Amino acid sequence: MDSNEVNKVLAGLLGTVFVVFSVGIVSDSLFASPKPEKPGFTIEAAEPEAAGGGGKEAKAATPVADLLAAGKAEAGATVFKKCQACHSGEKGGPNKIGPDLWDIVNRPVAHHEGFAYSAGMKDFAKGDNKWTFENLNHFLTSPKGLVKGTAMGFAGLPKDEDRGNLLAYLRTLSDSPAPLPEAGAAPAATPAAAPADAKPAN
């Protein structure tokens, strides 16, 4: 191989290196993503607390009497729209995926005529359990947290304001609305949820 051919090979290699290097510089300048001076927002995920405590104390639940005292039925009618896919609320209304909710306050649990209740709800109904304001508040906070095995798929209303408004509205769904509990009074005891594998009574 003479010197001319060697020079051609070297020139080709140098040319290739120059092209690749040039393309890299141009690409970096076109697609550079400089770090912003001020970030838009930060997403923080809460660390789950270990079982048995050790973290911050849980916020004390607001008494249902206080929720009702601050509740507004008009605002509750808006919240109730979340329920209407599964429940009617008028007198003599039809059962849908869930039972009609007319006169729900203080109605015996799992006793609305013509509706087939889940085994979990039937277990919760034992002992003449009723839909008191207290029970409704706990159920609306977390249906499956109160009634193990309930077929209700609704996740719940974590905000006190939403529950207070909805409870105030549900109270109006009656010819004789239930009396309001006294604000500031100690909350009534909530019946323990029946275990999911409990056997129905004969």
Disulfide bonds with the S-S distance in Angstrom:
none
